[in-house]
């Protein structure tokens, strides 16, 4: 295998017959350079296969352009959609995304993040999930700008993007009650992430305010198969629920399939179901799931705009609370 060679800006300067600084100005947006010099430099760069070393250039300004995305359950539809939206917007701003997967609990996430920091990553975005608060503190100690999405960390400094889970819980409870449901339940995974627990607490509080005791079951990962198991547990109870709010759409899809195929229940005639996230599958005809839309594009825009603002810019409100829009479909009577 041939040894990989990198063409330097000095080599381009020699080929073009210009100074090294002229090459730098040619590849610096907004810098002053004559049309003839630009033509010579671009022709030489094309001949030699030269590419700007943005990492080296950034380090001279004490910036690498690298942003770590720290996430768990990256294969789930919602998380993958959010990662896709954020990486695209980072790329549009000329930044590089580095994904740190925190699904494992053997210290691999901490090791991967330390490696990213050694590459002088400028910032990190923590996408809910399992990362411990110690990882947040590690990022802050290393001078990173930090965005926390759907988390309850209270450290000063990061931008926090959350949803009004209490408002969503009250709306879906009202929908269940108007559909005639009286035995309500919340189906959750055992992942115990801040966002899932916030939805659970919100629904329990909304039920309590109406004098209703909400049944809660937690099981497994935030996955389709967990939804099936949750349905088996809840629908074999003597006090079988007639309205179930699932912490995510993926859980709801598994729950609905088990309810129909294993218990021969008609949705929404005998059982009403709601989810959260508005993943693509929620709109499929076989589910037609009533759910809450998490606007991934808006989340990504808020995060990247904040990270891209100059450090000298006035500090914005460090907390952003977004509204999750209720998407009505046929999994609840009257929807």
N, C-alpha and C positions, 0 to 999 in steps of 0.2 A: 504494500500500500504506500503510495506516495505521501511524503510528509506535507502536511497542510501549511501553506505559507500565507501570511497576511501582508497585503500591500500597504505601505505607510504613506502618510500625507507627503513626506519628504520626497518619496519616489515619484509621486504625481507631480510635485512642483518641478522636479528636474525634467520630467518628460514634457511638461507644458511650457517650460522656460520661464517660470514665474517664481515668486517667493513662497516660502512655506505659509506665511500669514495670508497670502492671497488665496491659497487653497482653503484655509480655515474660514475666511470670509465668504467664499463661494458657497460653502455648505452651512453657513449660519443664516437662518431666516432673518431678513431685514437688514443684513450687513451691507455696507457700501462696496460695490465691486463693478468695474466697467464691463460692458457687454462683451468686449473682445477677450478680456481676461476670463470671464465666465465661460465663454465658448472654448477657450484653450484648456481650461481646467476640466470641464465636463468631458471633452474629447479624450484627454489623457486618462481620466478616471475610468471611462468606458473601455479603453484599450487595455488597461492594466487590471480591470476588475476590482477597483477600489470601492470600499464601503466605509462610511464614517464610523469610527469607534465611539458610539454614543456612551458606552460605559465609562471609558477613559475620560471623555469630555465632561460627563456628569460628575465624576469623582473630583475633577478640578474645581467644580462648583460645590463640592460636598453633597452632591445628589447623584443617585444611581438610576433613578427612574423605575426602580423595582418596587412593586406592591405585593405583599403576601396576602393570599386569600386563605383563611384558616377556617375549615369547615368539616362537619361530619355528615354522614349519610348523603354523600355527593351523588349517589346513583338514583336518589329519589327524584321524581319529576319536578317538584317545586325547587329543590336545591340546585339541580342541574340547570334549570331555567334561569335562576338567579346568578349562578356562576357564569353562564353564557352572557347574560346582559351586562354584568360588571366587567368581564374581560373585554368585551367589545368596546365599551365606553372608555376603558383604560387605554386600549390600543388606539382609539381615536384621538386620545390626548398624548400619544407618543410614549406611553408608559408600558412596562412589562409586568405581567401577572405571574406570580409564582404560587402554585397551589400546595398547601400543607394539609394533608388528610388526617383528621384526628379520630378516625373510627377505632383505631387500636389503642389499648390502654397500657402498653408496655414501655411507655416513654418515647416511642418513635416520633410522636408529634412534637414533643419538646426538643428532641434531637434535630428534627427537620427544621423547626423554627430557628434554632440556634445557627444552623447552617445558612439559612436565609439571611439572618442578621449579619453573619460573617461576610456575606456578599454586599453588605451595606444597604439592605432594603430600606427605602425611605419611610414606608408606612405598612400597616397591616389592616385588613378588614376581617373581622370575626363574624361569621355568618351563623349566629345562633349555635345550636348543636351542643356538643359536649365539652369544648375547651374549658379547662379550669381557670379560675380567676388568676392563678399564678402566671398563666401564659399572658394575660392582659398586663400584669405588672412587669413581666419580662420585656414586653414590647415598649412600655413606657420608660423603663429604666434605660433602654438603649436609644432613647431619643426619637422613637418613631411617632408619627402621627397615626391615630388609631380611630377606626370606625367600628362601632358595635351594633349589630343588627339583631333585633329581637332578643336582647339580653337584659338582665337586671343589675349588671355591675354598676356600682356607684362611685367609681374612681373619677377624680377630676381630670379633665384634659381631653378625653375622647369625644367624638360625636356619637350620640346614641339615637338610633332610629328604631322606633317601636310602633305598635299598633294599639288602638284603643280597644283592648280585648273585653273590657267591661261593657262598653256600648254594644259590641257585636253580640255578647252573651244575652243582653237584655232583648235585642231585636229577635234573635232566633228563639228565645223562650216565648216571646209573644206570638211568634209564628206557630209554634207547637200548640200553645194554648188555644189559639183561634182555630186550629185544625181539630180540636177536641181531644188532644193528647193530655193525659193526666198522670201517667207513670213514666217519668222522664229519666234518662240515663246519659252519662258521659262516658264514651269509649276512648281510652287513651293508651299510648304505648308505655313501656316501662323505661323509656329513654330519659325521662325526667329533665328534659331541656327547659330552659326558662320560658320559652314561648309556649310550649305545650302545657306547662304547669299554670301559666297565666290564663290560658283559655279555660282550663279546668276550674281554677278558683273563681273566675268570672261567672261561669255557668252555675256553679254551686251557690254563689252569692245571689245571683238573679233568681234562682229557685227559692232560696230561703226568704227573699223579699216577698215572694208570692205565697209563702207558706207551703212550699213543695220540697220534699226531701229527694234529692237527686241521687240515683244509684251511680256509683263510679266503679269501673273496672279498668285495670291497667295490665298490659301484657306485651312482652317481647319488644322487638325493634319497631320503628315506625314504618311498617311494611304491609303489603297486601295480605300476606299470610297471617299476620297478627290480627288484622281485621276479621278474618274468618274465625280465628280462635276466640276473639272477644264476643262475636255473635253466638258461638256455641255456649259460652259461659253465661251470657245474659239471657238468651232465649230459652234456656232450660230452667230458669228460675221460676218459682211458683208465682212471684209477682213480676212476670215478664213485662218489660217496658213496652210502651206503644209509641214512644218518641225518643230517638237516640241522636245526640250531637257527637259526632266523631271529631277527634282533635285534628285530623288531616283528611283530605280527600282519599288518599291511598288506603287509609284504614277503612274509610266509608265504603270504598269499592269492594273490599274483601268482605265487609260486614253485610252488604246488600246481597252479594252472591250467595253467601252462606244462608241468609234469611230466606231467600227464594228457593234455592236448590236443596237445602237440607231440612228446612222447616216448612216449606210450601207456603210461606207468607207472601201476601200481595202487598207491594209497595206502590202507592202510599195508603191503600185501603185499610190494611191491617197494621201497618208499621210505617211511621214517618222517619226519615233519616236526613241529616244535614252534615256537611263537611266544612273544611276550611282549606283554602289555597287557590281554588279554581284552576286546577291542573287541566291539561287537555282532555284527559280521560273523563273528567266530570261532565263534560258536554256530550260524551258519546251517547247514542240513543239508548243503549242498554242500561245506563246509569241515570242520565238526565238529572244530575244531583244538584240540589239546592246547596249553595256554598257561599263562602266569602272570598272575594277576590283580593289577593295580595298583589298590588301593582309592581311587579318586578322591575319594570322600566323606570318607574318613579323612584324606587329604592336605590337602584343603581345610579341614577342621575344625581340624587342627593349625596350619595357617598363620594362619587368621583368629583363632583363640583367642589365639595368641601376639601378633599385632598389636593385638588389642583389650585386652590386659592393660595396666593402668596402668604408666606408666614408673617409678613408685615401687615397683612390686611386685618381690619378690625375683627375681633372674635365674634362669630355668630352664635346664636343660641345653641348650646351643646346638645340639646334634646329636641328631636323632631318626632312628633306623634302623628301618624298617618291614619286615615280612615279606610277600613276594609269594607268595600261595597258589597251588599248582599245581592247575590245573583240568584234570582228565582227560577227554579225548574220544577219538575213534577214529582220529586221525591217527598214533598210535603203536601198534604191535601190543601187545596185552595191556593197553591203557589202559582 
